[in-house]
Amino acid sequence: MTGSPVNVLAVVDGYRLTGPARQLLASRGCANALITLAIFQRSPDPTPFIMAVRQLDVPMHVVPDRFPGDPRTVLALARLAASTRADILQTHGYKANVLAAIARARIRRPWVAFVHGETWENWKVRTYFALERAAIRRADRIVAVSHRMARVLQARGIPAAKLRVIHNACLIEPRPDDTPVAWRADAPPIVGVIGRLSYEKGIDVALQAHRLVTQRYGDVRLWVVGEGPERASLMKLAQRLGIASSVEWLGYQEDPQPLYRRMSIVLIPSRSEGLPNVALEAMAHGIPVVAAAVGGVPEVVSDDQTGFLVAPGDAARLAARVLALLADATLRRKLGDEARHDVVARFSPEARCQALARLYTEAVA
């Protein structure tokens, strides 16, 4: 991109510092793009996301969102978009995408809608995502985080001419002197699963696989990192499976990097995914990933080269791959080494910035 900087008003929900939020903040340094955030806030107190934005000194507007469906939120967003000097409106998440569609007539700017994936934990959330699928049809460009997601959107009637694929970037910069724990034969065996505790993340499958693993290696620990609506039922499942004493529930972690450094293997047992930041982060730490081949996961993890892929819901195969890695330190090191090099080469922040630059040039043309 050349010429004057493109001003982007990026609209996003403002509670936790989620994967999409981290990707958005990382793109603030992309050449020739000036990003201002519009953040929905329901609580009167600063949220973890808002505090992170303030620490980074990113320009920000807070859009009050008093309750679900608050009509004043739509009006506030429309007024903000009309009053700023933004060249592009960029939205992330179902709330931002739906509200932008409602206010489309008053937002006379190119609109770029980002789609990061869907969750299915209850009827209300499923309804929100159904509304999002209808809403994004009004956008000028629709960005999917994986080619698989783009194909699904196209099959649902989204015109291919509007669709663009921009992968997430690996935001972890490996240190040459940081030897991954996964490479050490004497490291205590810790298997990690990181994600929201909801149905689509497949934590129940990870628990079933862990039961099979502990039958062979009784000292293996499973760390479950995250919060969500299924926490209580998952803890009961661990009790029924007889593995409660070897599972640690670590809750939501604002910064999971210290945990990665102690993990030998990372599981991604999801039933649905966009393009998981967990895979990128684990690979950057040199940790072998065993993942379900769903969504954009196969675009990140190469089976038998940088990790292992299994069919979604196949706890037995998941356990077999974990057991193979636990039994072979050389294999763990080989896959971890390949993963580390591959993710840095293919998913760099610079590559994502270049893709965003092309997108912005298209949108303002």
Contacts in CASP RR format, 6 or more apart in sequence:
PFRMAT RR
TARGET T0000
AUTHOR 0000-0000-0000
METHOD contacts of the structure
MODEL  1
MTGSPVNVLAVVDGYRLTGPARQLLASRGCANALITLAIFQRSPDPTPFI
MAVRQLDVPMHVVPDRFPGDPRTVLALARLAASTRADILQTHGYKANVLA
AIARARIRRPWVAFVHGETWENWKVRTYFALERAAIRRADRIVAVSHRMA
RVLQARGIPAAKLRVIHNACLIEPRPDDTPVAWRADAPPIVGVIGRLSYE
KGIDVALQAHRLVTQRYGDVRLWVVGEGPERASLMKLAQRLGIASSVEWL
GYQEDPQPLYRRMSIVLIPSRSEGLPNVALEAMAHGIPVVAAAVGGVPEV
VSDDQTGFLVAPGDAARLAARVLALLADATLRRKLGDEARHDVVARFSPE
ARCQALARLYTEAVA
1 31 0 8 1.000
1 32 0 8 1.000
1 33 0 8 1.000
1 357 0 8 1.000
1 358 0 8 1.000
1 360 0 8 1.000
1 361 0 8 1.000
2 32 0 8 1.000
3 32 0 8 1.000
5 32 0 8 1.000
5 33 0 8 1.000
5 34 0 8 1.000
6 32 0 8 1.000
6 33 0 8 1.000
6 34 0 8 1.000
6 87 0 8 1.000
6 88 0 8 1.000
6 360 0 8 1.000
6 361 0 8 1.000
6 364 0 8 1.000
7 34 0 8 1.000
7 36 0 8 1.000
7 84 0 8 1.000
7 85 0 8 1.000
7 86 0 8 1.000
7 87 0 8 1.000
7 88 0 8 1.000
8 33 0 8 1.000
8 34 0 8 1.000
8 35 0 8 1.000
8 36 0 8 1.000
8 86 0 8 1.000
8 87 0 8 1.000
8 88 0 8 1.000
8 90 0 8 1.000
8 360 0 8 1.000
9 36 0 8 1.000
9 38 0 8 1.000
9 80 0 8 1.000
9 81 0 8 1.000
9 84 0 8 1.000
9 86 0 8 1.000
9 88 0 8 1.000
9 89 0 8 1.000
9 90 0 8 1.000
9 109 0 8 1.000
10 24 0 8 1.000
10 35 0 8 1.000
10 36 0 8 1.000
10 37 0 8 1.000
10 38 0 8 1.000
10 90 0 8 1.000
10 91 0 8 1.000
10 92 0 8 1.000
11 37 0 8 1.000
11 38 0 8 1.000
11 39 0 8 1.000
11 40 0 8 1.000
11 63 0 8 1.000
11 77 0 8 1.000
11 89 0 8 1.000
11 90 0 8 1.000
11 91 0 8 1.000
11 92 0 8 1.000
11 96 0 8 1.000
11 99 0 8 1.000
11 100 0 8 1.000
12 20 0 8 1.000
12 21 0 8 1.000
12 24 0 8 1.000
12 37 0 8 1.000
12 38 0 8 1.000
12 39 0 8 1.000
12 40 0 8 1.000
12 91 0 8 1.000
12 92 0 8 1.000
12 93 0 8 1.000
12 96 0 8 1.000
13 39 0 8 1.000
13 40 0 8 1.000
13 92 0 8 1.000
13 93 0 8 1.000
13 95 0 8 1.000
13 96 0 8 1.000
14 21 0 8 1.000
14 39 0 8 1.000
14 40 0 8 1.000
14 41 0 8 1.000
14 47 0 8 1.000
14 49 0 8 1.000
14 50 0 8 1.000
15 42 0 8 1.000
15 43 0 8 1.000
15 47 0 8 1.000
15 48 0 8 1.000
15 49 0 8 1.000
16 47 0 8 1.000
16 48 0 8 1.000
16 49 0 8 1.000
16 252 0 8 1.000
17 48 0 8 1.000
17 49 0 8 1.000
17 52 0 8 1.000
17 254 0 8 1.000
18 49 0 8 1.000
19 168 0 8 1.000
19 277 0 8 1.000
20 92 0 8 1.000
20 93 0 8 1.000
20 114 0 8 1.000
20 116 0 8 1.000
21 49 0 8 1.000
21 52 0 8 1.000
21 92 0 8 1.000
22 171 0 8 1.000
22 277 0 8 1.000
23 168 0 8 1.000
23 169 0 8 1.000
23 171 0 8 1.000
23 277 0 8 1.000
23 352 0 8 1.000
24 35 0 8 1.000
24 37 0 8 1.000
24 92 0 8 1.000
25 52 0 8 1.000
25 53 0 8 1.000
25 56 0 8 1.000
25 58 0 8 1.000
26 169 0 8 1.000
26 171 0 8 1.000
26 349 0 8 1.000
26 352 0 8 1.000
27 33 0 8 1.000
27 35 0 8 1.000
27 349 0 8 1.000
27 352 0 8 1.000
27 353 0 8 1.000
27 356 0 8 1.000
28 35 0 8 1.000
28 56 0 8 1.000
28 58 0 8 1.000
29 35 0 8 1.000
29 353 0 8 1.000
30 352 0 8 1.000
30 353 0 8 1.000
30 356 0 8 1.000
30 357 0 8 1.000
31 353 0 8 1.000
31 357 0 8 1.000
32 357 0 8 1.000
32 360 0 8 1.000
33 356 0 8 1.000
33 357 0 8 1.000
33 360 0 8 1.000
35 58 0 8 1.000
35 59 0 8 1.000
36 58 0 8 1.000
36 59 0 8 1.000
36 60 0 8 1.000
36 61 0 8 1.000
36 84 0 8 1.000
36 86 0 8 1.000
37 53 0 8 1.000
37 58 0 8 1.000
37 59 0 8 1.000
37 60 0 8 1.000
37 61 0 8 1.000
38 60 0 8 1.000
38 61 0 8 1.000
38 63 0 8 1.000
38 77 0 8 1.000
38 80 0 8 1.000
38 81 0 8 1.000
39 49 0 8 1.000
39 50 0 8 1.000
39 53 0 8 1.000
39 60 0 8 1.000
39 61 0 8 1.000
39 62 0 8 1.000
39 63 0 8 1.000
40 63 0 8 1.000
40 65 0 8 1.000
40 73 0 8 1.000
40 95 0 8 1.000
40 96 0 8 1.000
41 47 0 8 1.000
41 50 0 8 1.000
41 62 0 8 1.000
41 63 0 8 1.000
41 64 0 8 1.000
41 65 0 8 1.000
42 64 0 8 1.000
42 65 0 8 1.000
42 66 0 8 1.000
42 67 0 8 1.000
46 54 0 8 1.000
48 254 0 8 1.000
50 60 0 8 1.000
50 62 0 8 1.000
53 60 0 8 1.000
54 60 0 8 1.000
61 80 0 8 1.000
61 84 0 8 1.000
63 73 0 8 1.000
63 76 0 8 1.000
63 77 0 8 1.000
63 80 0 8 1.000
64 70 0 8 1.000
64 72 0 8 1.000
64 73 0 8 1.000
64 76 0 8 1.000
65 73 0 8 1.000
65 95 0 8 1.000
66 72 0 8 1.000
66 73 0 8 1.000
73 99 0 8 1.000
74 99 0 8 1.000
74 102 0 8 1.000
74 103 0 8 1.000
75 103 0 8 1.000
77 99 0 8 1.000
77 100 0 8 1.000
77 103 0 8 1.000
77 107 0 8 1.000
78 103 0 8 1.000
78 106 0 8 1.000
78 107 0 8 1.000
81 89 0 8 1.000
81 103 0 8 1.000
81 106 0 8 1.000
81 107 0 8 1.000
81 109 0 8 1.000
82 106 0 8 1.000
82 107 0 8 1.000
82 108 0 8 1.000
86 109 0 8 1.000
87 109 0 8 1.000
87 110 0 8 1.000
87 360 0 8 1.000
87 363 0 8 1.000
87 364 0 8 1.000
88 109 0 8 1.000
88 110 0 8 1.000
88 111 0 8 1.000
88 112 0 8 1.000
88 360 0 8 1.000
88 363 0 8 1.000
88 364 0 8 1.000
89 100 0 8 1.000
89 107 0 8 1.000
89 109 0 8 1.000
89 110 0 8 1.000
89 111 0 8 1.000
89 112 0 8 1.000
90 111 0 8 1.000
90 112 0 8 1.000
90 113 0 8 1.000
90 114 0 8 1.000
91 97 0 8 1.000
91 99 0 8 1.000
91 100 0 8 1.000
91 111 0 8 1.000
91 112 0 8 1.000
91 113 0 8 1.000
91 114 0 8 1.000
91 139 0 8 1.000
92 114 0 8 1.000
92 116 0 8 1.000
93 114 0 8 1.000
93 115 0 8 1.000
93 116 0 8 1.000
93 132 0 8 1.000
94 128 0 8 1.000
94 129 0 8 1.000
94 131 0 8 1.000
94 132 0 8 1.000
95 128 0 8 1.000
97 113 0 8 1.000
97 115 0 8 1.000
97 132 0 8 1.000
97 135 0 8 1.000
97 136 0 8 1.000
97 139 0 8 1.000
98 128 0 8 1.000
98 131 0 8 1.000
98 132 0 8 1.000
98 135 0 8 1.000
100 107 0 8 1.000
100 111 0 8 1.000
100 113 0 8 1.000
100 135 0 8 1.000
100 139 0 8 1.000
101 134 0 8 1.000
101 135 0 8 1.000
101 136 0 8 1.000
101 137 0 8 1.000
101 138 0 8 1.000
101 139 0 8 1.000
102 135 0 8 1.000
104 111 0 8 1.000
104 138 0 8 1.000
110 140 0 8 1.000
110 141 0 8 1.000
110 363 0 8 1.000
110 364 0 8 1.000
111 138 0 8 1.000
111 139 0 8 1.000
111 140 0 8 1.000
111 141 0 8 1.000
112 139 0 8 1.000
112 140 0 8 1.000
112 141 0 8 1.000
112 142 0 8 1.000
112 143 0 8 1.000
112 359 0 8 1.000
112 363 0 8 1.000
113 135 0 8 1.000
113 136 0 8 1.000
113 139 0 8 1.000
113 141 0 8 1.000
113 142 0 8 1.000
113 143 0 8 1.000
114 143 0 8 1.000
114 145 0 8 1.000
115 132 0 8 1.000
115 136 0 8 1.000
115 142 0 8 1.000
115 143 0 8 1.000
115 144 0 8 1.000
115 145 0 8 1.000
115 149 0 8 1.000
115 153 0 8 1.000
116 145 0 8 1.000
116 274 0 8 1.000
117 145 0 8 1.000
117 149 0 8 1.000
117 272 0 8 1.000
117 273 0 8 1.000
117 274 0 8 1.000
118 129 0 8 1.000
118 200 0 8 1.000
118 272 0 8 1.000
119 125 0 8 1.000
119 129 0 8 1.000
119 196 0 8 1.000
119 198 0 8 1.000
119 199 0 8 1.000
119 200 0 8 1.000
119 272 0 8 1.000
120 126 0 8 1.000
120 198 0 8 1.000
120 199 0 8 1.000
120 200 0 8 1.000
120 272 0 8 1.000
121 198 0 8 1.000
121 199 0 8 1.000
121 200 0 8 1.000
121 228 0 8 1.000
121 229 0 8 1.000
121 230 0 8 1.000
122 229 0 8 1.000
133 153 0 8 1.000
133 156 0 8 1.000
136 142 0 8 1.000
136 158 0 8 1.000
137 157 0 8 1.000
137 158 0 8 1.000
139 162 0 8 1.000
140 162 0 8 1.000
140 363 0 8 1.000
141 162 0 8 1.000
141 163 0 8 1.000
141 164 0 8 1.000
141 359 0 8 1.000
141 362 0 8 1.000
141 363 0 8 1.000
142 153 0 8 1.000
142 158 0 8 1.000
142 162 0 8 1.000
142 163 0 8 1.000
142 164 0 8 1.000
143 163 0 8 1.000
143 164 0 8 1.000
143 165 0 8 1.000
143 166 0 8 1.000
143 359 0 8 1.000
144 150 0 8 1.000
144 153 0 8 1.000
144 163 0 8 1.000
144 164 0 8 1.000
144 165 0 8 1.000
144 166 0 8 1.000
145 165 0 8 1.000
145 166 0 8 1.000
145 167 0 8 1.000
145 168 0 8 1.000
145 274 0 8 1.000
145 275 0 8 1.000
145 296 0 8 1.000
146 165 0 8 1.000
146 167 0 8 1.000
146 274 0 8 1.000
146 275 0 8 1.000
146 295 0 8 1.000
146 296 0 8 1.000
146 299 0 8 1.000
147 165 0 8 1.000
147 296 0 8 1.000
147 299 0 8 1.000
148 274 0 8 1.000
148 295 0 8 1.000
148 296 0 8 1.000
148 298 0 8 1.000
148 299 0 8 1.000
149 165 0 8 1.000
149 274 0 8 1.000
149 275 0 8 1.000
149 295 0 8 1.000
149 296 0 8 1.000
150 163 0 8 1.000
150 164 0 8 1.000
150 165 0 8 1.000
153 163 0 8 1.000
154 160 0 8 1.000
154 163 0 8 1.000
164 355 0 8 1.000
164 359 0 8 1.000
166 352 0 8 1.000
166 355 0 8 1.000
166 356 0 8 1.000
166 359 0 8 1.000
167 275 0 8 1.000
167 299 0 8 1.000
167 347 0 8 1.000
167 351 0 8 1.000
167 352 0 8 1.000
167 355 0 8 1.000
168 275 0 8 1.000
168 277 0 8 1.000
168 280 0 8 1.000
168 347 0 8 1.000
168 352 0 8 1.000
169 280 0 8 1.000
169 347 0 8 1.000
169 348 0 8 1.000
169 349 0 8 1.000
169 351 0 8 1.000
169 352 0 8 1.000
170 280 0 8 1.000
170 281 0 8 1.000
170 283 0 8 1.000
170 284 0 8 1.000
170 343 0 8 1.000
170 344 0 8 1.000
170 347 0 8 1.000
170 348 0 8 1.000
170 349 0 8 1.000
171 277 0 8 1.000
171 280 0 8 1.000
171 281 0 8 1.000
171 349 0 8 1.000
172 257 0 8 1.000
172 280 0 8 1.000
172 281 0 8 1.000
172 284 0 8 1.000
172 285 0 8 1.000
173 284 0 8 1.000
174 284 0 8 1.000
174 285 0 8 1.000
174 286 0 8 1.000
174 340 0 8 1.000
174 344 0 8 1.000
178 261 0 8 1.000
178 285 0 8 1.000
180 261 0 8 1.000
180 285 0 8 1.000
180 286 0 8 1.000
180 287 0 8 1.000
180 336 0 8 1.000
180 340 0 8 1.000
181 187 0 8 1.000
181 190 0 8 1.000
181 261 0 8 1.000
181 262 0 8 1.000
181 263 0 8 1.000
181 264 0 8 1.000
181 287 0 8 1.000
182 263 0 8 1.000
182 264 0 8 1.000
182 265 0 8 1.000
182 285 0 8 1.000
182 286 0 8 1.000
182 287 0 8 1.000
182 288 0 8 1.000
182 332 0 8 1.000
182 333 0 8 1.000
182 336 0 8 1.000
183 286 0 8 1.000
183 329 0 8 1.000
183 332 0 8 1.000
183 333 0 8 1.000
183 336 0 8 1.000
183 337 0 8 1.000
184 329 0 8 1.000
185 329 0 8 1.000
187 262 0 8 1.000
187 264 0 8 1.000
188 219 0 8 1.000
188 221 0 8 1.000
188 262 0 8 1.000
188 264 0 8 1.000
189 217 0 8 1.000
189 219 0 8 1.000
189 220 0 8 1.000
189 221 0 8 1.000
189 264 0 8 1.000
189 326 0 8 1.000
190 220 0 8 1.000
190 221 0 8 1.000
190 222 0 8 1.000
190 223 0 8 1.000
190 262 0 8 1.000
190 263 0 8 1.000
190 264 0 8 1.000
191 210 0 8 1.000
191 213 0 8 1.000
191 220 0 8 1.000
191 221 0 8 1.000
191 222 0 8 1.000
191 223 0 8 1.000
191 263 0 8 1.000
191 264 0 8 1.000
191 265 0 8 1.000
191 266 0 8 1.000
191 267 0 8 1.000
191 322 0 8 1.000
192 222 0 8 1.000
192 223 0 8 1.000
192 224 0 8 1.000
192 225 0 8 1.000
192 259 0 8 1.000
192 263 0 8 1.000
192 265 0 8 1.000
192 266 0 8 1.000
192 267 0 8 1.000
193 203 0 8 1.000
193 206 0 8 1.000
193 222 0 8 1.000
193 223 0 8 1.000
193 224 0 8 1.000
193 225 0 8 1.000
193 266 0 8 1.000
193 267 0 8 1.000
193 268 0 8 1.000
193 269 0 8 1.000
194 225 0 8 1.000
194 226 0 8 1.000
194 256 0 8 1.000
194 259 0 8 1.000
194 266 0 8 1.000
194 278 0 8 1.000
195 201 0 8 1.000
195 203 0 8 1.000
195 225 0 8 1.000
195 226 0 8 1.000
195 278 0 8 1.000
196 226 0 8 1.000
196 227 0 8 1.000
196 228 0 8 1.000
197 203 0 8 1.000
197 224 0 8 1.000
197 226 0 8 1.000
197 227 0 8 1.000
197 228 0 8 1.000
197 229 0 8 1.000
197 230 0 8 1.000
197 231 0 8 1.000
197 234 0 8 1.000
198 228 0 8 1.000
198 229 0 8 1.000
198 230 0 8 1.000
199 230 0 8 1.000
199 271 0 8 1.000
200 270 0 8 1.000
200 271 0 8 1.000
200 272 0 8 1.000
201 269 0 8 1.000
201 270 0 8 1.000
201 271 0 8 1.000
202 269 0 8 1.000
202 270 0 8 1.000
202 271 0 8 1.000
202 292 0 8 1.000
202 313 0 8 1.000
203 224 0 8 1.000
203 230 0 8 1.000
203 234 0 8 1.000
203 269 0 8 1.000
204 230 0 8 1.000
204 234 0 8 1.000
204 237 0 8 1.000
205 269 0 8 1.000
205 292 0 8 1.000
205 312 0 8 1.000
205 313 0 8 1.000
205 314 0 8 1.000
205 315 0 8 1.000
205 318 0 8 1.000
206 222 0 8 1.000
206 224 0 8 1.000
206 267 0 8 1.000
206 269 0 8 1.000
206 318 0 8 1.000
207 222 0 8 1.000
207 234 0 8 1.000
207 237 0 8 1.000
207 238 0 8 1.000
207 241 0 8 1.000
207 243 0 8 1.000
207 247 0 8 1.000
208 241 0 8 1.000
208 315 0 8 1.000
208 319 0 8 1.000
209 267 0 8 1.000
209 269 0 8 1.000
209 315 0 8 1.000
209 316 0 8 1.000
209 318 0 8 1.000
209 319 0 8 1.000
209 322 0 8 1.000
210 220 0 8 1.000
210 222 0 8 1.000
210 241 0 8 1.000
210 243 0 8 1.000
210 246 0 8 1.000
210 247 0 8 1.000
210 319 0 8 1.000
211 241 0 8 1.000
211 242 0 8 1.000
211 243 0 8 1.000
212 315 0 8 1.000
212 316 0 8 1.000
212 319 0 8 1.000
212 323 0 8 1.000
213 220 0 8 1.000
213 319 0 8 1.000
213 322 0 8 1.000
213 323 0 8 1.000
213 326 0 8 1.000
214 220 0 8 1.000
214 243 0 8 1.000
214 246 0 8 1.000
216 323 0 8 1.000
216 326 0 8 1.000
217 323 0 8 1.000
217 326 0 8 1.000
218 246 0 8 1.000
220 246 0 8 1.000
220 326 0 8 1.000
221 246 0 8 1.000
221 247 0 8 1.000
221 248 0 8 1.000
222 243 0 8 1.000
222 246 0 8 1.000
222 247 0 8 1.000
222 248 0 8 1.000
223 248 0 8 1.000
223 250 0 8 1.000
223 259 0 8 1.000
223 263 0 8 1.000
224 234 0 8 1.000
224 247 0 8 1.000
224 248 0 8 1.000
224 249 0 8 1.000
224 250 0 8 1.000
224 251 0 8 1.000
225 250 0 8 1.000
225 251 0 8 1.000
225 252 0 8 1.000
225 253 0 8 1.000
225 256 0 8 1.000
225 259 0 8 1.000
226 250 0 8 1.000
226 251 0 8 1.000
226 252 0 8 1.000
226 253 0 8 1.000
227 251 0 8 1.000
227 252 0 8 1.000
231 249 0 8 1.000
235 244 0 8 1.000
235 249 0 8 1.000
238 244 0 8 1.000
238 247 0 8 1.000
250 259 0 8 1.000
253 259 0 8 1.000
256 281 0 8 1.000
257 281 0 8 1.000
257 285 0 8 1.000
260 266 0 8 1.000
260 281 0 8 1.000
260 282 0 8 1.000
260 285 0 8 1.000
260 287 0 8 1.000
261 285 0 8 1.000
263 282 0 8 1.000
263 285 0 8 1.000
263 287 0 8 1.000
264 287 0 8 1.000
264 288 0 8 1.000
264 325 0 8 1.000
264 326 0 8 1.000
264 332 0 8 1.000
265 287 0 8 1.000
265 288 0 8 1.000
265 289 0 8 1.000
265 290 0 8 1.000
265 322 0 8 1.000
265 325 0 8 1.000
265 326 0 8 1.000
265 332 0 8 1.000
266 278 0 8 1.000
266 279 0 8 1.000
266 282 0 8 1.000
266 287 0 8 1.000
266 288 0 8 1.000
266 289 0 8 1.000
266 290 0 8 1.000
267 289 0 8 1.000
267 290 0 8 1.000
267 291 0 8 1.000
267 318 0 8 1.000
267 322 0 8 1.000
268 276 0 8 1.000
268 278 0 8 1.000
268 279 0 8 1.000
268 289 0 8 1.000
268 290 0 8 1.000
268 291 0 8 1.000
268 292 0 8 1.000
268 297 0 8 1.000
269 291 0 8 1.000
269 292 0 8 1.000
269 312 0 8 1.000
269 313 0 8 1.000
269 315 0 8 1.000
269 318 0 8 1.000
270 276 0 8 1.000
270 291 0 8 1.000
270 292 0 8 1.000
270 294 0 8 1.000
270 297 0 8 1.000
270 312 0 8 1.000
271 292 0 8 1.000
271 294 0 8 1.000
271 312 0 8 1.000
271 313 0 8 1.000
272 294 0 8 1.000
272 295 0 8 1.000
273 292 0 8 1.000
273 294 0 8 1.000
273 295 0 8 1.000
273 296 0 8 1.000
273 297 0 8 1.000
274 295 0 8 1.000
274 296 0 8 1.000
275 295 0 8 1.000
275 296 0 8 1.000
275 297 0 8 1.000
275 299 0 8 1.000
275 300 0 8 1.000
276 291 0 8 1.000
276 296 0 8 1.000
276 297 0 8 1.000
276 300 0 8 1.000
279 289 0 8 1.000
279 291 0 8 1.000
279 297 0 8 1.000
279 300 0 8 1.000
279 301 0 8 1.000
280 300 0 8 1.000
280 343 0 8 1.000
280 347 0 8 1.000
282 289 0 8 1.000
282 339 0 8 1.000
283 289 0 8 1.000
283 300 0 8 1.000
283 301 0 8 1.000
283 306 0 8 1.000
283 336 0 8 1.000
283 339 0 8 1.000
283 340 0 8 1.000
283 342 0 8 1.000
283 343 0 8 1.000
284 340 0 8 1.000
284 343 0 8 1.000
284 344 0 8 1.000
285 340 0 8 1.000
286 336 0 8 1.000
286 337 0 8 1.000
286 339 0 8 1.000
286 340 0 8 1.000
287 336 0 8 1.000
287 339 0 8 1.000
288 306 0 8 1.000
288 307 0 8 1.000
288 308 0 8 1.000
288 325 0 8 1.000
288 331 0 8 1.000
288 332 0 8 1.000
288 335 0 8 1.000
288 336 0 8 1.000
288 339 0 8 1.000
289 301 0 8 1.000
289 306 0 8 1.000
289 307 0 8 1.000
289 308 0 8 1.000
289 339 0 8 1.000
290 307 0 8 1.000
290 308 0 8 1.000
290 310 0 8 1.000
290 318 0 8 1.000
290 321 0 8 1.000
290 322 0 8 1.000
290 325 0 8 1.000
291 297 0 8 1.000
291 301 0 8 1.000
291 307 0 8 1.000
291 308 0 8 1.000
291 309 0 8 1.000
291 310 0 8 1.000
292 309 0 8 1.000
292 310 0 8 1.000
292 311 0 8 1.000
292 312 0 8 1.000
292 313 0 8 1.000
292 314 0 8 1.000
292 318 0 8 1.000
293 303 0 8 1.000
293 309 0 8 1.000
293 310 0 8 1.000
293 311 0 8 1.000
293 312 0 8 1.000
294 312 0 8 1.000
297 309 0 8 1.000
298 309 0 8 1.000
300 343 0 8 1.000
300 347 0 8 1.000
301 307 0 8 1.000
301 308 0 8 1.000
301 309 0 8 1.000
301 339 0 8 1.000
302 342 0 8 1.000
303 309 0 8 1.000
305 335 0 8 1.000
305 338 0 8 1.000
305 342 0 8 1.000
306 335 0 8 1.000
306 336 0 8 1.000
306 338 0 8 1.000
306 339 0 8 1.000
306 342 0 8 1.000
306 343 0 8 1.000
307 335 0 8 1.000
307 336 0 8 1.000
307 338 0 8 1.000
307 339 0 8 1.000
308 321 0 8 1.000
308 324 0 8 1.000
308 325 0 8 1.000
308 335 0 8 1.000
310 317 0 8 1.000
310 318 0 8 1.000
310 321 0 8 1.000
311 317 0 8 1.000
324 331 0 8 1.000
325 331 0 8 1.000
325 332 0 8 1.000
325 335 0 8 1.000
END
